[in-house]
């Protein structure tokens, strides 16, 4: 499995006629109102250039959350040949559910695709208004829903699996049940769905309404948790459930997308679950049973990330024992690899990387290790080129407004060379490699929201991007050309092809053969095949005596004898010709 993660709003604008409008972003209850003169940002506009509507409206960084570029499902449909050419076999969509925000984790409706991802936003609003959202028997298919199902069908026809991101932990303040609570307060039939601490008193002029938002974020009210029998703390698993009202709704939504109109062959193939540690294990066990009763082979991957920010990552083991998820987003194996392959303030040698990888792999079942989604970058992290261009601690102050020394311009040749070595590692270790959309294009960007720039398709001409150099850089400011990197794309293509052509990389054990200083080597093997992978990050050449025989370099196609000489800052993937 080779994953490709799509953030639809920034993927491709295939239909300008459905572009977002200010009114559908509006939330008067939260005071979220687009600035005067707001309009969709041109796709090719330089990222750091403020839109006209930004001028005088506030600071640039917060205003980025108002930007929309018009990416939609037609854009995805138009680029399926591109994905097939790249070689990906599975697609993970960031949230598609109808929502006012850029990121869509603040759902208005779980059971509908965002109205601006489909061809007829106004018509879809009318369809949605004709339903009782609390009664699945009244649910209809909007034009956006149908277009998404067409995308799923086309991806299946090309041999690709499809999973979709949902947050069952919280909704947005525009969510249909929350809107009923705002209107009817304590008389609402949904009053117990959320953690509401106080309803409004209509006899007073003020508004006493109080509730708990996820992590204190008020525009994302959190569902009520029940049956909690162990200590509840973000970053640690706990025993508990979700209130039966939203739980039943989540089950209904799950069935809708897994088996549209009762046909599981037309539905999605699984889910990625946001902030999974904030929900109790009882809910996850019950939900898995429900999901597997609908689609026995559905794939579940949870976001299990920080136990204590920014130092300690979570132990995924309690979530992948066979009763909850099939995998997690395995950031745990990226962080030590970055410290080995990149030049950082926290360098790691080969022995430390080997020990770290074996620690993470050995506490899981082998089948689980093979199913893990090996995530290096995502909508929540810096892009890989930028991450390799900066020496900071992993994801800590990974932007220029928190860290003035953080470099946000086009990464240099050294960062690119080191990243290429890491990518060799990513595609040759156990687990399923994941590609955040645009990485294969050579995009760069700091942490969220700068990792969410619109994709730099080769048929578009982009404005140069102004570069703000870090203190000590020889040039204080200049412009970087922004364009699709054909060589970078071809390298991803090559690594993906190697991964797919050699099943041993998916199912063979890994054995480390050297881990000394900054030299790392391992082999992947089974009865049919034997691959040897080496990296030399030392300042001198590395010599190694392979078992007698003939070898072929899978990247260059050159034949290789058993005596290996690897030059500094180089890597190799060798197949032994048995």
C-alpha positions in Angstrom: 0.0 0.0 0.0 1.3 3.5 -0.9 -0.9 6.3 0.6 -1.5 9.7 -1.0 -3.2 12.3 1.3 -5.5 14.8 -0.4 -6.5 18.1 1.1 -9.3 18.9 -1.4 -9.5 22.7 -1.0 -5.9 23.1 -2.0 -5.6 20.1 -4.5 -7.1 21.4 -7.7 -9.9 23.8 -8.7 -11.7 21.8 -11.4 -15.0 23.8 -11.3 -14.8 27.6 -10.6 -18.6 27.7 -10.7 -18.8 26.1 -7.2 -16.2 28.3 -5.5 -16.8 29.3 -1.9 -18.7 32.4 -1.0 -18.5 34.5 2.2 -21.9 33.6 3.6 -21.2 29.9 3.9 -18.1 30.7 6.0 -20.1 32.9 8.3 -20.8 31.9 11.9 -22.4 34.8 13.8 -22.5 32.9 17.0 -18.7 32.7 17.0 -18.1 36.0 15.3 -16.5 34.3 12.4 -17.2 36.6 9.5 -15.2 37.1 6.4 -13.6 40.6 6.1 -15.3 43.2 3.8 -14.4 42.6 0.1 -13.5 39.0 0.7 -13.1 36.8 -2.4 -11.5 33.6 -3.5 -7.7 33.8 -3.7 -6.2 33.3 -7.2 -4.6 29.8 -7.3 -1.2 31.1 -8.6 -0.9 34.1 -6.3 2.3 34.3 -4.2 1.6 32.8 -0.8 3.1 35.6 1.2 1.3 38.4 -0.8 -1.7 39.6 1.1 -5.1 39.6 -0.6 -6.7 43.0 -1.0 -9.3 42.1 1.5 -6.6 41.4 4.1 -5.4 45.0 4.0 -6.4 46.7 7.2 -8.3 43.6 8.4 -5.7 42.3 10.9 -2.5 40.3 11.0 -1.6 38.2 8.0 -1.2 34.8 9.9 -4.7 34.6 11.4 -6.3 35.9 8.2 -4.8 32.9 6.3 -7.6 30.8 7.8 -10.1 32.8 5.7 -8.4 32.1 2.4 -10.1 29.8 0.0 -8.8 28.7 -3.4 -11.8 26.7 -4.7 -10.3 23.2 -4.7 -13.0 20.6 -5.3 -13.9 17.1 -6.2 -13.9 17.8 -9.9 -10.3 18.8 -9.5 -9.6 15.4 -8.0 -11.5 13.6 -10.8 -9.5 15.6 -13.3 -6.2 14.4 -11.8 -6.8 10.7 -11.3 -4.5 9.9 -14.3 -1.8 11.9 -12.4 -2.3 9.8 -9.3 -2.1 6.6 -11.3 1.0 7.8 -13.1 2.6 8.5 -9.7 1.8 5.0 -8.7 -0.2 5.4 -5.5 -2.5 2.6 -4.5 -4.6 4.2 -1.7 -6.0 7.7 -1.1 -6.6 9.3 2.3 -8.9 12.3 2.1 -8.8 15.0 4.7 -12.4 15.8 5.9 -14.9 16.2 3.1 -17.9 16.6 5.3 -19.9 19.8 4.9 -18.3 22.5 7.1 -17.6 26.3 7.1 -13.9 26.1 7.7 -10.9 25.5 5.5 -10.0 22.2 7.3 -13.6 20.8 7.7 -13.0 19.4 11.2 -15.9 21.6 12.3 -18.7 19.6 10.6 -22.1 21.1 9.8 -23.2 17.7 8.5 -21.4 14.4 8.7 -23.7 12.8 6.2 -23.1 15.3 3.4 -20.0 16.3 1.4 -19.2 20.0 1.6 -21.4 21.9 -0.7 -18.5 23.7 -2.4 -16.8 20.5 -3.3 -19.7 19.6 -5.6 -21.2 21.2 -8.7 -24.4 22.8 -7.3 -23.9 24.5 -3.8 -27.3 26.3 -3.9 -29.2 23.2 -5.0 -27.4 21.1 -2.3 -28.4 23.6 0.4 -32.1 23.1 -0.7 -31.8 19.3 -0.6 -30.2 19.5 2.9 -32.9 21.8 4.1 -35.6 19.3 3.1 -34.3 16.6 5.4 -34.6 15.9 9.1 -30.9 15.4 9.8 -31.7 13.4 12.9 -33.7 10.8 10.9 -31.6 8.8 8.4 -34.7 7.7 6.5 -35.1 11.3 5.3 -31.5 11.7 4.1 -30.9 12.3 0.4 -27.9 12.5 -1.9 -26.7 15.9 -2.9 -24.8 16.7 -6.1 -21.6 16.9 -4.0 -22.4 13.5 -2.4 -22.9 11.9 -5.8 -19.8 13.4 -7.3 -17.8 12.0 -4.4 -19.2 8.5 -5.0 -18.2 8.9 -8.6 -14.7 9.7 -7.5 -14.7 6.6 -5.2 -15.9 4.5 -8.1 -13.3 5.8 -10.5 -10.5 5.2 -7.9 -11.7 1.7 -7.3 -11.7 1.1 -11.1 -8.0 2.1 -11.0 -7.2 -0.3 -8.2 -7.0 2.4 -5.5 -8.5 2.2 -2.0 -10.2 5.2 -0.4 -10.5 6.3 3.2 -11.9 9.5 4.6 -11.0 11.6 7.6 -13.7 12.2 10.3 -13.6 13.6 13.8 -16.2 11.9 16.0 -15.0 13.8 19.0 -16.5 17.2 18.1 -18.5 19.2 15.6 -18.7 22.8 14.5 -21.1 25.3 15.9 -23.0 25.2 12.6 -23.7 21.4 13.2 -27.4 20.8 12.8 -27.9 19.5 16.4 -25.9 22.3 17.9 -28.0 24.9 16.0 -31.1 23.3 17.5 -29.5 23.7 21.0 -28.7 27.4 20.3 -32.3 27.9 19.3 -34.1 25.9 22.0 -31.5 25.7 24.7 -32.6 23.4 27.5 -35.7 22.3 25.5 -33.7 20.9 22.6 -33.8 17.1 22.2 -30.1 17.3 21.6 -29.2 19.1 24.8 -27.4 16.1 26.3 -25.2 15.5 23.3 -22.6 18.0 24.3 -20.8 19.2 27.4 -23.0 22.2 28.2 -22.4 23.7 31.6 -25.1 26.3 31.6 -28.1 27.2 29.4 -29.2 30.8 28.7 -31.7 32.3 31.1 -34.3 34.1 28.9 -35.4 36.3 31.7 -32.1 38.1 31.8 -30.6 40.5 29.2 -27.3 38.6 29.1 -26.4 35.3 27.5 -25.4 32.8 30.2 -24.9 29.9 27.7 -21.6 28.1 28.5 -20.1 24.9 27.1 -16.9 23.1 26.5 -15.1 23.2 23.2 -12.4 20.8 22.1 -9.1 21.8 23.8 -10.8 25.1 24.7 -11.6 25.9 21.0 -15.1 27.2 21.2 -16.0 26.8 17.5 -15.7 23.0 17.9 -18.0 21.9 20.7 -17.2 18.5 22.1 -19.6 15.5 22.4 -20.4 14.4 25.9 -18.3 11.4 27.1 -20.0 8.8 29.2 -19.2 5.6 31.1 -15.7 6.8 32.0 -14.0 4.3 34.3 -10.4 5.3 34.0 -8.6 8.6 34.2 -9.3 10.7 31.1 -6.3 12.7 29.8 -5.4 13.7 26.3 -2.4 11.7 25.0 -3.4 8.6 27.0 -6.0 5.9 26.3 -8.9 5.7 28.7 -12.0 3.6 29.1 -15.2 5.4 28.1 -17.9 6.0 25.6 -19.8 8.8 23.7 -23.3 9.7 24.6 -25.8 7.4 22.9 -27.4 10.2 20.8 -24.3 11.2 18.8 -23.1 7.6 18.9 -26.1 6.4 17.1 -25.8 9.2 14.6 -22.1 8.4 14.0 -23.1 4.7 13.3 -25.7 5.9 10.8 -23.2 8.1 9.1 -20.7 5.3 9.0 -23.1 3.0 7.3 -24.0 5.7 4.7 -20.5 6.1 3.5 -19.4 2.5 3.7 -22.4 1.1 1.9 -24.3 3.8 0.0 -27.9 2.6 -0.5 -26.8 -0.7 1.0 -24.1 -1.4 -1.6 -20.7 -1.8 0.1 -18.9 -2.1 -3.2 -19.8 1.6 -3.9 -18.6 2.9 -0.6 -15.3 4.0 0.9 -12.8 1.5 2.2 -12.2 2.8 5.7 -11.6 5.8 7.9 -8.9 8.0 9.4 -10.0 9.1 12.9 -9.0 12.5 14.2 -7.8 13.1 17.8 -8.6 9.4 18.6 -7.0 9.6 22.1 -9.8 12.1 23.1 -12.4 9.3 22.8 -12.8 6.4 25.1 -11.8 2.8 24.1 -15.4 1.5 24.6 -16.7 3.7 21.9 -13.9 2.6 19.5 -14.5 -1.1 20.2 -18.3 -0.7 19.6 -17.7 1.4 16.5 -15.3 -1.1 15.0 -17.8 -3.9 15.5 -20.5 -1.9 13.8 -18.2 -0.9 10.9 -16.9 -4.5 10.4 -20.5 -5.8 10.3 -21.0 -3.5 7.3 -17.7 -4.0 5.6 -15.5 -6.8 7.0 -12.3 -5.6 5.4 -12.6 -1.8 6.2 -9.3 -0.2 7.2 -9.1 2.0 10.3 -6.2 4.3 11.1 -6.2 6.5 14.1 -4.4 9.8 14.9 -2.3 8.8 17.9 0.3 11.5 18.3 1.4 13.5 21.3 1.5 12.2 24.9 3.2 15.4 26.1 4.0 18.2 23.7 6.6 18.7 22.4 8.8 15.9 23.9 6.9 12.6 24.1 4.9 10.8 21.5 2.2 8.3 22.4 2.5 4.6 22.6 0.2 3.3 19.8 0.1 -0.3 21.2 -3.3 -0.1 23.1 -5.0 1.0 19.9 -3.7 -1.7 17.6 -4.3 -4.9 19.5 -7.0 -6.0 17.1 -10.1 -4.6 18.7 -9.8 -0.9 17.7 -7.6 0.3 14.8 -5.7 -1.5 12.2 -3.0 1.1 12.2 -2.1 4.6 13.4 -0.4 7.5 11.7 3.1 6.3 12.6 4.9 9.7 13.3 6.9 7.7 15.9 9.2 6.3 13.2 9.6 9.6 11.3 11.0 11.8 14.2 14.1 9.7 14.9 14.7 9.2 11.1 14.6 13.0 10.6 17.3 13.4 13.4 19.5 10.9 11.5 19.0 12.0 7.9 18.7 15.8 8.3 21.2 18.2 9.8 19.5 19.2 13.1 20.3 20.5 16.5 19.4 17.1 17.8 21.6 14.7 15.7 21.1 11.0 16.0 23.6 8.4 14.9 22.9 5.1 13.1 22.9 3.1 16.3 20.4 5.4 18.0 18.1 5.3 14.9 18.3 1.5 14.8 17.5 1.2 18.5 14.6 3.6 18.1 13.1 1.9 15.1 13.4 -1.6 16.7 11.8 -0.2 19.9 8.8 1.1 18.0 8.5 -2.0 15.8 9.1 -4.6 18.5 6.2 -3.5 20.8 3.8 -4.2 18.0 2.7 -7.4 16.2 4.5 -7.9 12.9 1.3 -7.8 10.9 0.5 -4.4 12.6 3.9 -3.0 11.8 3.2 -3.9 8.1 -0.1 -2.1 8.2 1.0 1.1 9.8 0.7 4.4 7.9 4.2 5.7 7.9 3.5 9.5 8.0 6.3 11.9 7.5 4.4 15.1 6.7 0.7 16.1 6.6 -1.7 19.0 6.9 -0.4 19.4 10.5 3.3 19.5 9.9 6.0 21.3 7.9 6.5 20.1 4.4 9.4 17.7 4.2 11.8 19.9 2.2 11.3 22.7 4.8 11.7 20.3 7.7 15.0 19.1 6.2 16.0 22.8 5.6 15.7 23.7 9.3 17.6 22.4 12.3 14.9 22.8 14.9 13.4 20.2 17.2 10.7 18.1 15.4 7.6 20.3 14.9 8.7 22.7 17.6 8.5 26.4 16.6 8.4 25.3 13.0 7.4 28.7 11.6 8.9 32.1 11.2 6.4 34.0 13.5 7.5 31.8 16.5 11.1 31.3 15.4 12.7 34.2 13.5 15.6 32.0 12.6 13.2 29.5 10.8 13.9 29.4 7.1 10.8 29.5 4.9 12.2 30.0 1.5 13.1 27.4 -1.2 15.3 24.8 0.5 18.9 24.4 -0.7 20.6 21.5 -2.4 21.8 19.9 0.8 18.3 19.7 2.2 17.1 18.1 -1.1 19.9 15.6 -1.1 19.3 14.6 2.5 15.6 14.3 1.9 16.2 12.0 -1.0 18.1 9.6 1.3 15.2 9.7 3.8 12.7 8.9 1.1 14.8 5.9 0.2 14.5 4.8 3.8 10.7 5.5 3.9 10.0 3.3 0.9 12.2 0.4 2.1 11.1 0.0 5.7 8.2 -2.0 7.1 4.8 -0.2 7.0 2.9 1.6 4.3 4.6 4.9 3.0 2.4 8.0 2.9 2.8 11.0 0.7 1.2 14.4 1.6 -0.2 15.9 -1.5 2.4 18.2 -3.2 5.5 16.7 -1.6 6.2 14.8 -4.9 6.0 18.2 -6.7 8.9 19.7 -4.7 6.7 22.0 -2.6 8.0 23.7 0.5 6.3 25.3 3.5 6.4 25.8 7.3 4.0 24.3 9.8 0.2 24.7 9.5 -1.1 26.7 7.7 1.9 27.2 5.4 2.0 23.4 4.6 -1.4 23.9 3.0 -0.5 26.0 0.0 -2.4 25.3 -3.3 -0.6 22.6 -5.3 1.8 23.7 -7.9 0.5 21.9 -11.0 2.8 22.1 -14.1 0.2 23.6 -16.3 -0.1 26.7 -14.1 2.3 29.6 -13.9 2.9 30.9 -10.3 4.0 34.2 -9.0 7.5 34.2 -7.5 7.4 33.8 -3.8 9.2 36.4 -1.7 11.8 34.8 0.5 12.5 36.1 4.0 15.9 34.7 4.9 16.9 33.8 8.4 19.5 35.8 10.3 22.9 34.9 9.1 21.8 34.0 5.6 23.8 36.0 3.0 20.6 37.5 1.3 18.0 39.1 3.5 15.2 38.9 1.0 14.7 37.7 -2.6 12.2 35.9 -4.7 12.0 32.1 -5.3 10.5 30.6 -8.5 7.6 28.4 -7.7 7.1 25.6 -10.2 6.5 21.8 -10.5 9.8 19.9 -10.0 9.9 17.2 -12.6 13.0 15.5 -11.2 11.5 15.3 -7.7 8.3 13.8 -9.1 10.3 11.2 -11.1 12.2 10.2 -8.0 9.0 9.6 -6.1 7.7 7.6 -9.1 10.8 5.5 -9.1 10.7 4.8 -5.4 7.0 3.9 -5.5 7.6 1.6 -8.5 10.5 -0.2 -6.6 8.2 -0.6 -3.6 5.4 -2.1 -5.8 7.7 -4.3 -7.8 9.4 -5.9 -4.8 6.8 -7.5 -2.4 9.6 -8.2 0.1 9.5 -4.5 1.0 5.9 -5.0 2.1 6.1 -8.4 3.8 9.7 -9.3 4.4 11.5 -9.0 7.7 14.1 -6.3 8.2 17.6 -7.1 9.5 20.2 -4.4 10.3 23.6 -5.3 9.0 25.5 -2.1 10.0 24.8 0.8 12.3 28.0 2.7 13.0 28.5 6.4 13.3 26.4 7.9 10.4 26.3 4.7 8.3 23.2 2.6 8.3 22.5 -0.6 6.4 19.7 -3.2 6.5 18.3 -6.0 4.3 14.8 -7.0 3.5 14.5 -10.7 2.6 12.3 -13.7 2.1 12.6 -17.0 0.2 12.2 -15.3 -3.2 14.1 -12.1 -2.8 16.9 -10.2 -1.0 17.3 -6.4 -1.0 20.1 -4.5 0.7 19.8 -0.8 1.6 22.7 1.4 2.7 23.1 5.0 3.7 26.4 6.8 4.2 26.2 10.2 5.9 29.8 10.3 6.9 32.4 12.6 5.4 34.4 9.7 3.9 33.6 6.7 1.7 32.1 3.6 3.2 33.2 0.1 2.2 31.2 -3.1 2.8 31.7 -6.7 1.8 28.4 -8.1 0.7 27.8 -11.9 0.5 29.4 -13.3 -2.7 27.2 -12.8 -5.7 25.9 -10.3 -8.2 23.8 -7.3 -7.4 21.8 -4.7 -9.3 21.3 -1.1 -8.1 17.6 -0.6 -8.3 17.9 3.2 -8.6 20.5 3.3 -11.4 20.1 -0.1 -13.0 23.8 -0.7 -12.8 25.3 -4.1 -11.9 27.3 -4.3 -8.7 29.8 -6.9 -7.4 29.9 -8.0 -3.8 32.3 -5.3 -2.7 30.4 -2.1 -2.0 31.9 1.4 -1.9 29.4 4.1 -1.0 30.5 7.7 -1.3 29.5 10.4 1.4 25.9 11.5 1.5 24.8 8.7 -0.7 22.5 5.7 -0.5 21.8 2.6 -2.5 19.1 -0.1 -2.9 20.7 -3.3 -4.1 18.9 -6.5 -5.2 20.9 -9.7 -4.9 20.6 -11.8 -8.0 19.9 -15.2 -6.5 
